[in-house]
């Protein structure tokens, strides 16, 4: 279920434009508008929940699917030598959009 007020839900529904790179029944992947690496994609489940602690069986099923697809998507976008996955959880971690999402960063050597 999507949240009509959520930025990422609006992107998933096509109400806000994005640079989509992949979509299927469980996830939507698009380019981050403020990239922190040469490749900076956001993988978003098509069910709205902000935190891992809010995920139910459907949410965890979508996350499992996302993690199964990420290697293929990352390789298609030039991250053959490696990539970083980041999931910010809450404001103290830097989460600015409260819809759980996975950052896929790569395409270059990354410093810690």
C-alpha positions, -999 to +999 in steps of 0.1 A: +000+000+000+013+035-009+010+067+012-005+096-008+017+121+010+051+103+006+076+116-020+087+081-030+052+068-033+044+097-056+074+088-077+063+051-078+029+062-090+044+085-117+030+117-101+065+130-097+090+124-125+122+104-119+150+089-139+138+053-137+163+025-143+143-005-133+108-015-122+089-047-115+059-056-093+078-053-060+104-025-065+112+008-083+148+019-089+158+054-100+188+078-100+193+099-069+188+136-077+218+145-054+243+117-063+272+109-038+290+087-063+293+082-101+264+057-098+238+065-071+206+046-074+177+043-050+159+010-048+124+015-033+099-012-022+064-007-037+049-008-002+052+022+021+070+017+054+097+040+068+118+017+090+128-019+091+110-021+124+077-012+106+081-040+079+057-069+079+058-101+059+051-083+026+077-057+033+104-082+041+094-102+010+099-070-011+133-063+006+144-099-001+134-094-037+153-060-038+185-077-025+182-105-050+180-079-079+206-054-068+236-074-081+222-075-116+212-038-115+245-027-101+264-046-128+243-031-155+252+004-143+290-002-142+296-014-107+313-046-116+343-038-093+320-033-063+293-011-048+281+000-015+245-004-001+232+020+025+199+020+044+194+050+066+171+044+095+157+075+112+167+111+113+199+106+133+211+083+105+203+109+078+170+095+065+153+124+048+125+105+030+106+083+053+100+055+029+125+027+034+150+027+004+184+012-004+211+035-018+233+017-044+266+036-047+294+027-070+311+032-104+342+045-087+365+037-057+346+048-026+363+061+006+348+051+039 
